[in-house]
Amino acid sequence: MFLKHSLFSTILLSYTFCLAQQKEYDGNVVEYKTNCESYFLSHKSEAGIKEKSCANFLKNHLPNLKDYRSDVALNYSKNSLTGIHFSFHQTFLGTEIYQSEIKINVNKNGIIKSIFDNSVDTKDWTNDIVSNHAVNVITTYNGNPVPGIQTIESNFERIRDTDGYLLYERDTRSYAIPDSQVTGNIFHPDPLTTAQVAYGNPYFDNANATNASLNSQMQQVPFIASFDGLNFKLENQFVRIQELDLPTAAPATSSTPFFLFNRSQDGFEDVNAFYHINEFQKYVSQLGFDIANGLIDVDTHGFNGSDNSYFSPTANPQQLIFGTGGVDDAEDADVIIHEYGHFLSESAAPGSNVGHERKSLDEGFCDYLCAAYSKSLSSFDNLNVYNWDGHNEFWNGRVVSTNRVYPTNLSPSSIYRNGEMWSTALFKLRNEIGRAATDSLLFEAQYSYAQNIAMDDAAYLLVQADTALFNGKYYCSIYKNMLEQGFLPFYQGNPCGISSIGNPNEEFNLGYIQKGNSFTLFNPELNSLTLNIYDLAGTSIKSIHFHESVFEHSDESISRGLYFVEVSDGNKHHTFKWMNY
């Protein structure tokens, strides 16, 4: 079943422990915190969708907030297409507790749908831990509070104790004017895909040299740039090409409306990144989401010439830095969209990319986005990610076709290999229901993400997003693909006809009619039947035995929403959807 655990029997429906760039580093991953508690609910907030009512709900129901000295403070609130998402942090006597995010996700009908809780138990803490006025954050070590001073220094978040000793350090980066129309050269999405060839002479890096074969794969495209009266510049309200990091390479400008560089010239990467980010920004906005509305600064020749790239959320404006080692990263649209994906994720759920599985989800999210983007341009070699930048002598690239499954093959060290499981499930879903539907589900779910969530939590959030956006239209496609990758559990009698051996379930003679918030079952064979009602998390809401030829069901105590009704005679069964409205 979907059921994970029950905490508050009258309100909370499910609970679990969740474990919390581009190229990968496979060294051991050390996280400050490795678990949170996640709850999937269907609870009506009588006080409405307000910051204060959500904060009061958390303080009344979360065990770690029972201490009168413990409170919550708002980090941010975000509006998605179907709900409002509040992020709080826990405080002790007014001082922030580090990585204590509590995320509460509420739909627009005032129904609380999920909570992700990183709070800590403070009942045994003493008041003197905040006596030093320099302390701006409290960390925990082996369950004990440690007062600290938090700073951001050159992309690193650092916490020191009051004696200056470094307690914790976190790299916050994620690796991987008037307008005028201009024309520029790009790869669309990369030269191997458009030529439909494998990497190798003459389609190879060759120390950044160009040749006739690579030049033939460039495409001239129109796009909008800014004009200051003298020069055209690669900047607008969403993207600016800047010089931010070594090596120094001045951003490309032009006195004419033409940016016709080739790959051996620095200006080519500037144009390529600017074009693809703008195209993706327009796509996200056209789907109705606001997560691409912010400004991002981009340096296509940075990271000290490394063969890697990263997103920096702590810069203002936030930054994408692309390395130039091996194949220049900004020559490959997959790398560009991957890094831009980190920006979108941070925009949807700020500060949430914390925890091993949460970071794995982000890498998978970004790999999926760039794979789906490339496939929208060409289906050639579409299961490989970073076709031009990787899968060569420089590094192996990644795929969206892994046979690894969660949690059996969860790596304790590589968020990138873990991410392949998530991107594979998403890419299969995209091939089944289409890119726009998959991306809408994914972006909507992204607003609900929180620090330290588990990878299977994200699958449940997809199901919730489908209910909210599409009235459960894609449930079976989501369930099948997430089940295959291990992110959702198999349960007998699922409504999708999936058995443990993959065969459709057998059924007996039964009729069904829905009437508003009730339904009627017709049992012409007068079988002795058992009716079970499940919510989308697989939690059993109600069980009834009946044998009448006509059985009518109505229950006003069941919250509005989409449910699954399973009727069984002990051997065979029927399963169907019930929209209680």
C-alpha positions as CSV (number, residue, x, y, z in Angstrom):
1,M,0.0,0.0,0.0
2,F,1.0,3.7,-0.2
3,L,0.7,4.0,3.6
4,K,3.9,5.1,5.3
5,H,2.9,5.6,8.9
6,S,0.2,7.3,11.0
7,L,1.1,9.9,13.6
8,F,-2.0,11.9,14.4
9,S,-4.8,9.5,13.8
10,T,-7.5,12.1,13.2
11,I,-5.4,14.3,10.9
12,L,-2.1,13.0,9.6
13,L,-2.4,10.3,7.0
14,S,1.2,9.2,6.4
15,Y,4.7,9.6,7.8
16,T,8.2,8.5,7.0
17,F,11.8,9.2,7.9
18,C,13.5,10.9,5.0
19,L,17.2,10.8,4.3
20,A,18.4,13.8,3.8
21,Q,26.6,20.3,-11.4
22,Q,27.1,18.4,-13.7
23,K,30.2,16.2,-13.2
24,E,30.3,14.2,-10.0
25,Y,32.7,13.8,-7.2
26,D,32.3,10.4,-5.5
27,G,34.0,11.1,-2.2
28,N,32.1,10.5,1.0
29,V,29.1,12.9,1.5
30,V,28.9,14.4,5.0
31,E,25.6,16.1,5.8
32,Y,24.9,18.2,8.9
33,K,21.5,16.5,9.2
34,T,20.3,13.3,7.7
35,N,16.7,12.9,8.5
36,C,13.4,14.7,8.8
37,E,9.8,13.6,9.3
38,S,7.3,13.8,6.5
39,Y,3.6,13.8,6.7
40,F,1.0,13.5,3.9
41,L,-2.4,15.0,5.0
42,S,-5.8,16.0,4.0
43,H,-6.8,18.4,6.8
44,K,-9.0,21.5,6.4
45,S,-7.5,24.6,7.9
46,E,-10.6,26.4,9.3
47,A,-8.6,29.6,9.9
48,G,-7.8,29.9,6.2
49,I,-4.6,30.0,4.3
50,K,-2.5,32.4,6.4
51,E,1.0,32.4,7.8
52,K,-0.4,32.7,11.4
53,S,-2.9,29.9,11.1
54,C,-0.2,27.6,9.6
55,A,2.2,28.5,12.3
56,N,-0.4,27.8,15.0
57,F,-1.2,24.5,13.4
58,L,2.4,23.4,13.5
59,K,2.8,24.5,17.2
60,N,-0.3,22.7,18.2
61,H,0.6,19.4,16.5
62,L,4.3,18.9,16.1
63,P,5.8,17.3,19.3
64,N,9.1,19.3,19.1
65,L,7.2,22.6,19.3
66,K,5.5,21.9,22.6
67,D,8.3,23.6,24.6
68,Y,7.0,27.1,25.3
69,R,10.4,28.5,24.5
70,S,10.3,27.0,21.0
71,D,8.6,28.9,18.2
72,V,8.6,29.2,14.4
73,A,9.5,32.1,12.2
74,L,8.6,32.4,8.5
75,N,11.4,31.9,5.9
76,Y,9.2,32.5,2.9
77,S,5.9,31.7,1.3
78,K,5.4,30.7,-2.4
79,N,2.3,30.5,-4.6
80,S,2.2,27.6,-7.1
81,L,-0.6,27.0,-9.5
82,T,-2.6,24.9,-7.0
83,G,-1.6,26.1,-3.5
84,I,0.5,28.1,-1.1
85,H,3.8,26.8,0.4
86,F,5.0,28.1,3.7
87,S,8.6,27.6,4.9
88,F,9.3,28.2,8.6
89,H,12.3,27.6,10.8
90,Q,12.3,26.8,14.5
91,T,13.6,29.2,17.1
92,F,14.6,28.8,20.7
93,L,14.1,31.9,22.8
94,G,14.1,33.9,19.5
95,T,17.3,32.4,18.1
96,E,17.2,30.4,14.9
97,I,17.9,26.6,15.2
98,Y,20.1,25.6,12.3
99,Q,18.5,23.6,9.5
100,S,15.2,23.3,11.3
101,E,13.0,24.0,8.3
102,I,9.4,23.1,8.6
103,K,7.6,23.1,5.3
104,I,3.8,23.1,5.2
105,N,2.0,22.9,1.8
106,V,-1.6,24.0,1.6
107,N,-3.9,23.8,-1.5
108,K,-6.1,26.7,-2.5
109,N,-9.1,25.2,-0.8
110,G,-7.3,25.5,2.6
111,I,-6.5,21.8,2.8
112,I,-3.1,21.0,4.3
113,K,-1.5,18.4,2.0
114,S,1.9,17.7,3.4
115,I,4.4,18.8,6.1
116,F,8.2,18.2,6.2
117,D,9.5,18.6,9.7
118,N,13.2,19.2,10.5
119,S,12.5,20.6,14.1
120,V,14.4,19.4,17.2
121,D,13.3,18.6,20.7
122,T,14.3,21.5,23.0
123,K,12.6,20.6,26.3
124,D,15.9,19.7,28.0
125,W,17.8,22.8,26.7
126,T,18.9,25.5,29.2
127,N,18.3,29.2,28.6
128,D,21.9,30.2,29.0
129,I,22.8,28.8,25.5
130,V,21.6,32.1,24.0
131,S,23.2,34.3,26.7
132,N,26.0,35.4,24.3
133,H,24.6,38.2,22.1
134,A,26.9,37.3,19.2
135,V,25.1,34.0,18.8
136,N,22.8,34.0,15.8
137,V,22.1,30.3,15.3
138,I,22.0,27.2,17.5
139,T,23.4,23.9,16.1
140,T,23.0,20.5,17.6
141,Y,25.7,17.9,18.2
142,N,24.7,14.4,19.4
143,G,21.4,15.9,20.4
144,N,23.0,18.7,22.5
145,P,22.6,22.4,21.6
146,V,25.7,24.3,20.5
147,P,25.5,28.1,20.2
148,G,27.1,29.3,17.0
149,I,27.8,32.2,14.7
150,Q,26.7,31.7,11.0
151,T,28.4,33.5,8.1
152,I,28.4,33.2,4.3
153,E,31.9,33.5,2.9
154,S,32.7,33.1,-0.8
155,N,29.9,30.6,-1.5
156,F,30.5,28.7,1.7
157,E,28.1,28.7,4.7
158,R,30.2,28.5,7.8
159,I,29.2,28.1,11.5
160,R,31.7,28.7,14.3
161,D,31.2,28.4,18.0
162,T,31.7,31.4,20.3
163,D,35.5,30.6,20.5
164,G,35.8,30.7,16.7
165,Y,36.1,27.0,16.2
166,L,34.6,25.9,12.9
167,L,31.6,23.6,13.6
168,Y,30.2,23.2,10.1
169,E,30.9,24.2,6.6
170,R,28.6,23.8,3.5
171,D,29.3,24.6,-0.1
172,T,26.1,26.3,-1.2
173,R,26.8,25.9,-4.9
174,S,25.1,23.3,-7.1
175,Y,27.6,21.9,-9.6
176,A,26.6,20.7,-12.7
177,I,16.9,48.0,-21.0
178,P,15.6,48.4,-24.6
179,D,15.2,45.2,-26.5
180,S,16.4,44.5,-30.0
181,Q,16.4,41.3,-32.2
182,V,19.8,40.0,-33.1
183,T,21.1,36.9,-34.7
184,G,23.7,34.5,-33.3
185,N,25.4,31.1,-33.8
186,I,24.5,28.3,-31.5
187,F,24.6,24.5,-31.2
188,H,21.0,23.2,-31.1
189,P,21.4,21.4,-28.7
190,D,24.9,20.1,-29.6
191,P,26.9,19.1,-32.7
192,L,26.7,15.4,-32.2
193,T,22.9,15.4,-31.9
194,T,22.4,17.5,-35.0
195,A,25.0,15.5,-37.0
196,Q,23.6,12.2,-35.5
197,V,27.1,10.9,-34.9
198,A,29.2,9.6,-32.0
199,Y,32.0,11.6,-30.4
200,G,35.2,11.3,-32.4
201,N,37.3,12.9,-35.2
202,P,36.2,15.3,-36.7
203,Y,33.5,15.7,-34.1
204,F,35.8,16.1,-31.1
205,D,37.1,18.9,-28.9
206,N,40.7,19.0,-30.1
207,A,41.7,21.7,-27.7
208,N,38.7,23.9,-28.5
209,A,39.6,24.1,-32.2
210,T,36.8,24.3,-34.7
211,N,36.7,22.7,-38.2
212,A,34.3,22.5,-41.1
213,S,32.3,19.6,-39.7
214,L,31.7,21.4,-36.4
215,N,31.0,24.7,-38.1
216,S,28.4,22.9,-40.3
217,Q,26.4,22.0,-37.1
218,M,26.1,25.6,-36.0
219,Q,22.6,27.2,-36.5
220,Q,21.8,30.9,-36.8
221,V,18.9,31.8,-34.6
222,P,17.2,35.1,-33.8
223,F,16.8,36.3,-30.2
224,I,16.3,39.4,-28.2
225,A,19.3,41.3,-26.7
226,S,19.7,44.7,-25.2
227,F,21.1,47.8,-27.0
228,D,22.6,50.8,-25.1
229,G,22.8,53.1,-28.2
230,L,26.3,51.9,-29.1
231,N,26.5,48.1,-28.6
232,F,24.2,45.1,-28.4
233,K,24.6,43.1,-25.2
234,L,23.6,39.7,-24.1
235,E,21.4,40.7,-21.2
236,N,17.7,41.2,-20.4
237,Q,15.5,41.0,-17.3
238,F,16.1,37.3,-16.9
239,V,19.7,36.6,-18.0
240,R,22.9,38.6,-18.0
241,I,26.2,37.4,-19.4
242,Q,28.9,38.7,-17.0
243,E,32.5,38.4,-16.1
244,L,32.4,36.8,-12.7
245,D,35.1,34.3,-12.2
246,L,38.6,33.4,-13.5
247,P,39.7,33.0,-16.3
248,T,38.9,36.5,-17.4
249,A,36.9,36.7,-20.6
250,A,35.0,39.9,-21.4
251,P,31.3,39.2,-22.3
252,A,30.6,39.3,-26.0
253,T,29.1,42.5,-27.4
254,S,28.5,43.6,-30.9
255,S,28.1,47.0,-32.7
256,T,25.9,45.3,-35.2
257,P,22.9,42.9,-34.5
258,F,25.0,39.9,-35.3
259,F,26.8,37.5,-32.9
260,L,28.3,35.1,-35.4
261,F,31.1,33.4,-33.5
262,N,32.4,29.8,-33.8
263,R,33.3,27.5,-31.0
264,S,37.0,28.5,-30.9
265,Q,35.9,32.0,-29.9
266,D,34.8,33.0,-26.4
267,G,31.7,34.7,-27.7
268,F,30.2,31.5,-29.0
269,E,29.6,30.1,-25.4
270,D,28.2,33.4,-24.4
271,V,25.6,33.3,-27.2
272,N,24.9,29.6,-26.7
273,A,24.1,29.9,-23.0
274,F,22.1,33.1,-23.4
275,Y,19.9,31.7,-26.1
276,H,19.2,28.3,-24.4
277,I,18.5,29.8,-21.0
278,N,16.1,32.4,-22.5
279,E,14.3,29.6,-24.5
280,F,13.8,27.6,-21.3
281,Q,12.7,30.6,-19.3
282,K,10.0,31.3,-21.9
283,Y,8.9,27.7,-21.8
284,V,8.5,27.6,-18.0
285,S,6.6,30.9,-18.0
286,Q,4.3,29.6,-20.8
287,L,3.4,26.7,-18.5
288,G,2.2,29.2,-16.0
289,F,4.9,29.0,-13.3
290,D,6.8,32.0,-11.8
291,I,10.0,30.2,-10.9
292,A,11.9,31.5,-14.0
293,N,11.0,35.1,-13.4
294,G,14.1,36.0,-11.5
295,L,17.4,37.3,-12.8
296,I,20.4,35.0,-13.2
297,D,24.0,36.2,-14.0
298,V,26.0,33.8,-16.2
299,D,29.8,33.5,-16.7
300,T,30.5,31.0,-19.5
301,H,34.3,31.0,-18.9
302,G,34.9,30.4,-15.2
303,F,35.6,28.0,-12.4
304,N,39.3,28.5,-13.0
305,G,39.0,26.6,-16.3
306,S,37.8,23.4,-14.5
307,D,35.8,20.8,-16.4
308,N,32.8,21.5,-14.2
309,S,30.0,24.1,-13.7
310,Y,28.0,25.2,-10.7
311,F,25.0,27.3,-9.6
312,S,25.6,29.7,-6.7
313,P,22.4,30.5,-4.7
314,T,24.1,32.9,-2.3
315,A,25.2,35.4,-4.9
316,N,23.0,38.4,-5.6
317,P,21.9,38.1,-8.3
318,Q,22.3,34.3,-8.3
319,Q,25.0,33.0,-10.6
320,L,25.7,30.2,-13.1
321,I,29.4,29.6,-13.6
322,F,30.5,27.3,-16.5
323,G,33.9,25.7,-16.7
324,T,36.1,25.4,-19.8
325,G,38.0,22.2,-19.2
326,G,37.5,19.4,-21.7
327,V,34.7,20.5,-23.9
328,D,33.6,24.0,-22.9
329,D,30.6,23.3,-20.7
330,A,28.5,26.2,-22.2
331,E,28.8,24.6,-25.7
332,D,26.4,21.8,-24.6
333,A,22.7,22.8,-24.0
334,D,22.4,19.8,-21.6
335,V,24.9,21.4,-19.2
336,I,23.3,24.8,-19.6
337,I,19.8,23.6,-18.8
338,H,21.0,21.4,-16.0
339,E,22.6,24.3,-14.2
340,Y,19.6,26.5,-14.9
341,G,17.4,23.7,-13.4
342,H,19.2,24.3,-10.1
343,F,18.1,27.9,-10.3
344,L,14.5,26.9,-10.9
345,S,14.6,24.5,-8.0
346,E,16.0,27.1,-5.7
347,S,13.4,29.6,-6.9
348,A,10.5,27.1,-6.1
349,A,11.7,26.1,-2.7
350,P,14.5,28.4,-1.5
351,G,17.2,26.9,0.7
352,S,15.7,23.4,0.5
353,N,18.6,21.7,-1.3
354,V,20.0,20.2,1.9
355,G,20.3,16.5,2.7
356,H,21.8,13.6,0.7
357,E,18.5,12.4,-0.9
358,R,17.2,15.9,-1.4
359,K,20.4,16.8,-3.3
360,S,20.0,13.5,-5.3
361,L,16.6,14.7,-6.3
362,D,17.9,18.0,-7.5
363,E,20.5,16.3,-9.7
364,G,17.9,14.0,-11.1
365,F,15.5,16.9,-11.7
366,C,18.1,18.9,-13.6
367,D,19.3,15.9,-15.6
368,Y,15.7,15.2,-16.6
369,L,15.1,18.8,-17.6
370,C,18.0,18.9,-20.0
371,A,17.3,15.5,-21.4
372,A,13.6,16.4,-22.1
373,Y,14.7,19.8,-23.6
374,S,17.1,18.1,-25.9
375,K,14.6,15.5,-26.9
376,S,12.2,18.3,-27.8
377,L,14.8,19.3,-30.4
378,S,15.9,15.8,-31.6
379,S,15.3,12.2,-30.6
380,F,18.8,11.1,-31.5
381,D,20.7,9.4,-28.7
382,N,18.1,10.9,-26.3
383,L,18.9,8.5,-23.4
384,N,22.3,10.0,-22.9
385,V,22.8,13.3,-21.0
386,Y,25.7,15.6,-21.9
387,N,26.1,14.1,-25.3
388,W,28.8,16.6,-26.4
389,D,30.4,17.5,-23.0
390,G,30.5,14.0,-21.7
391,H,30.6,10.4,-23.0
392,N,34.2,11.0,-24.2
393,E,37.7,11.0,-22.9
394,F,37.0,13.8,-20.4
395,W,34.2,12.1,-18.4
396,N,31.5,9.5,-18.8
397,G,28.4,11.7,-18.8
398,R,25.1,10.3,-17.5
399,V,21.9,8.6,-18.7
400,V,18.2,8.7,-18.2
401,S,17.9,4.9,-18.6
402,T,19.4,3.3,-15.5
403,N,18.0,0.0,-14.2
404,R,19.0,0.9,-10.6
405,V,16.0,1.1,-8.2
406,Y,15.3,2.9,-5.0
407,P,16.1,2.2,-2.2
408,T,18.1,-0.9,-3.0
409,N,20.7,0.9,-5.2
410,L,20.8,4.1,-3.2
411,S,24.4,5.3,-3.1
412,P,25.6,6.7,0.2
413,S,28.2,8.8,-1.7
414,S,27.0,9.8,-5.1
415,I,24.1,12.1,-5.4
416,Y,24.6,12.0,-9.2
417,R,24.1,8.2,-9.6
418,N,21.1,8.5,-7.3
419,G,19.8,11.3,-9.4
420,E,19.8,8.9,-12.4
421,M,17.1,6.8,-10.8
422,W,14.9,9.9,-10.5
423,S,15.6,11.3,-13.9
424,T,15.0,7.9,-15.5
425,A,11.5,7.6,-13.9
426,L,10.7,11.2,-15.0
427,F,11.9,10.6,-18.5
428,K,9.8,7.5,-18.9
429,L,6.8,9.4,-17.6
430,R,7.6,12.2,-20.1
431,N,7.6,9.6,-22.9
432,E,4.2,8.4,-21.8
433,I,2.2,11.6,-21.0
434,G,4.3,14.2,-22.8
435,R,6.8,16.9,-21.8
436,A,4.4,19.7,-20.9
437,A,2.3,17.5,-18.6
438,T,5.3,16.0,-16.9
439,D,7.1,19.3,-16.4
440,S,3.9,20.9,-15.0
441,L,3.6,18.1,-12.5
442,L,7.3,18.4,-11.6
443,F,7.3,22.2,-11.3
444,E,4.1,22.1,-9.2
445,A,5.6,19.5,-6.9
446,Q,8.9,21.4,-6.6
447,Y,7.2,24.1,-4.6
448,S,6.5,21.6,-1.8
449,Y,10.1,20.4,-1.4
450,A,11.9,20.9,1.9
451,Q,15.2,20.2,3.4
452,N,16.1,16.5,4.0
453,I,13.1,15.0,2.2
454,A,13.5,11.5,0.9
455,M,13.4,10.6,-2.8
456,D,10.2,8.6,-2.4
457,D,8.6,11.7,-0.8
458,A,9.0,13.4,-4.2
459,A,7.0,10.7,-5.8
460,Y,4.1,11.2,-3.4
461,L,4.3,14.9,-4.2
462,L,3.9,14.2,-7.9
463,V,0.8,12.2,-7.1
464,Q,-0.6,15.2,-5.1
465,A,0.3,17.6,-7.9
466,D,-1.6,15.4,-10.4
467,T,-4.7,15.5,-8.3
468,A,-4.4,19.3,-7.9
469,L,-3.6,20.1,-11.5
470,F,-5.2,17.4,-13.6
471,N,-7.8,15.8,-11.3
472,G,-5.8,12.6,-11.1
473,K,-5.7,12.1,-14.9
474,Y,-2.1,10.8,-14.9
475,Y,-2.2,8.8,-11.7
476,C,-1.6,5.4,-13.3
477,S,1.2,6.7,-15.5
478,I,2.9,8.2,-12.4
479,Y,2.3,5.1,-10.3
480,K,3.6,2.7,-13.0
481,N,6.8,4.6,-13.7
482,M,7.5,5.4,-10.0
483,L,6.8,1.8,-9.1
484,E,9.3,0.5,-11.7
485,Q,12.0,2.7,-10.2
486,G,11.1,1.8,-6.6
487,F,9.8,5.2,-5.6
488,L,6.3,4.0,-4.9
489,P,5.4,0.7,-3.3
490,F,3.4,-2.1,-5.0
491,Y,0.0,-2.7,-3.4
492,Q,-2.5,-5.4,-4.3
493,G,-5.7,-4.0,-5.8
494,N,-4.1,-0.8,-7.2
495,P,-6.4,1.0,-9.6
496,C,-4.0,0.7,-12.5
497,G,-4.4,-3.1,-13.1
498,I,-0.7,-3.7,-12.2
499,S,-0.2,-7.1,-10.5
500,S,3.0,-8.3,-8.9
501,I,3.9,-10.1,-12.1
502,G,2.7,-7.2,-14.3
503,N,-0.5,-8.8,-15.6
504,P,-3.9,-7.1,-15.5
505,N,-6.0,-7.9,-12.5
506,E,-9.1,-10.2,-13.0
507,E,-12.5,-8.7,-12.3
508,F,-16.0,-9.9,-11.6
509,N,-19.4,-8.5,-12.6
510,L,-20.0,-5.2,-10.9
511,G,-21.6,-1.9,-11.9
512,Y,-20.7,1.6,-10.7
513,I,-22.3,5.0,-10.9
514,Q,-21.1,8.2,-9.2
515,K,-23.7,10.7,-8.0
516,G,-22.1,13.9,-6.7
517,N,-20.2,13.0,-3.5
518,S,-21.8,9.5,-3.4
519,F,-21.6,6.4,-5.5
520,T,-23.7,3.4,-6.2
521,L,-22.5,-0.2,-6.7
522,F,-24.6,-2.8,-8.6
523,N,-23.9,-6.4,-7.5
524,P,-26.1,-8.6,-9.8
525,E,-24.5,-11.9,-8.6
526,L,-25.2,-11.0,-4.9
527,N,-21.6,-11.7,-4.1
528,S,-20.4,-11.1,-0.5
529,L,-18.1,-8.2,-1.1
530,T,-15.7,-6.0,0.8
531,L,-15.3,-2.3,-0.1
532,N,-12.1,-0.4,0.7
533,I,-11.6,3.3,0.1
534,Y,-8.0,4.5,-0.2
535,D,-6.6,8.0,-0.5
536,L,-3.8,8.8,-2.9
537,A,-1.2,7.8,-0.4
538,G,-2.7,4.3,-0.2
539,T,-4.1,4.9,3.3
540,S,-7.3,2.9,4.0
541,I,-10.0,5.4,4.8
542,K,-12.9,3.1,5.2
543,S,-13.8,-0.6,4.9
544,I,-17.4,-1.9,4.4
545,H,-18.8,-5.4,3.9
546,F,-22.0,-5.8,1.8
547,H,-23.9,-8.3,-0.3
548,E,-26.9,-6.3,-1.5
549,S,-27.7,-6.1,-5.2
550,V,-27.6,-2.3,-5.0
551,F,-25.3,-0.6,-2.5
552,E,-25.3,3.2,-2.1
553,H,-22.4,4.9,-0.3
554,S,-22.2,8.5,1.0
555,D,-20.1,9.8,3.9
556,E,-19.8,13.5,4.6
557,S,-17.0,12.9,7.1
558,I,-14.6,12.0,4.2
559,S,-12.7,15.1,3.0
560,R,-13.1,16.3,-0.6
561,G,-10.6,14.9,-3.1
562,L,-9.7,11.9,-5.3
563,Y,-10.0,8.4,-3.8
564,F,-9.7,4.9,-5.0
565,V,-12.4,2.3,-4.3
566,E,-11.5,-1.4,-4.3
567,V,-14.3,-4.0,-4.2
568,S,-13.2,-7.6,-3.7
569,D,-14.9,-11.0,-3.3
570,G,-11.7,-12.4,-1.7
571,N,-10.2,-13.6,-5.0
572,K,-11.0,-11.1,-7.7
573,H,-11.5,-7.4,-7.4
574,H,-12.6,-4.2,-9.1
575,T,-10.8,-0.8,-8.5
576,F,-12.1,2.6,-9.7
577,K,-11.7,6.3,-9.0
578,W,-14.1,8.3,-6.9
579,M,-14.0,12.0,-7.0
580,N,-15.6,13.2,-3.7
581,Y,-16.6,16.8,-4.3
